[in-house]
């Protein structure tokens, strides 16, 4: 017996609508936009931990030290990547890329847009569990590795 063309058409349309609805219902992954990198870390920081300031509660007497930690330099295919974090207690308050690949104009262009995204994701996630930036895979992977080493040094 021959299948009815109308039945095939209806089933194809139903399947198409179902797939379209399911696709549109998915949440976008990692669409964080940022105008400028929120860099508030002191510019003269070095690796390790240093107490830059202390702030305390008005009556509790507890203090939170602000310190800067620099991660390992990670060599990527296009050049070195290194991350510096500023922490207040265990909270990441600022992040900056100390080194990024800059040997070629294209690398500088890619990193100019990728690094602010990586920094914002670091501040949002408060960990090294962040997504790579599309088109900047090598820089992203180097950034994440250096970020993790900085967090390890900080004890977080």
Secondary structure, DSSP 4 states (H G I P E B T S, - for coil): -PPPHHHHHHHHHHHHHHHHHHHHHSPPSS----SS----S-TT--SS----EEEE-TTT--EEEEEEEEPPPEEETTEEEEEEEEEETTEEEEEEEEE---SSHHHHHHHHHHHHHHHHHHHHHSSS--PPPTT-HHHHHHHHHHHHHHHHHHT-
